[in-house]
Amino acid sequence: MAKSSSFKPELQQQSSINEELDKIENFFQQLQRPKNLNEIRDRTEKFCQQHSERKIILITSGGTTVPMEHNTVRFIDNFSAGTRGSASVE
């Protein structure tokens, strides 16, 4: 009995993590995909194939705008020129 009660906090924590992951997944499922998503995927895949003999890391940088609803009236914006990301790569 003592063993099962000692695992309850871990189970509760895992349950809480799973709930948060579900919320995140649901949020992204509701967003519209970028119109050029297939192009982005194709270019990324081509780049990775061209450099398949090397170790590569894909780093994205720059501004981000995330809508808070389907009919975007409100959004979260992170303006960035991407200089920190490019400097980190170098």
Number of C-alpha atoms within 10 A of each C-alpha: 5 6 7 7 9 10 11 11 10 11 11 11 12 12 12 12 12 12 12 12 12 11 12 11 11 11 12 10 10 11 13 10 10 9 8 9 10 11 11 12 11 12 12 13 12 12 13 16 11 10 11 10 8 9 7 10 8 8 9 9 13 13 11 11 10 12 15 14 13 10 7 9 8 11 11 10 11 11 10 12 11 12 11 11 14 13 8 9 10 5
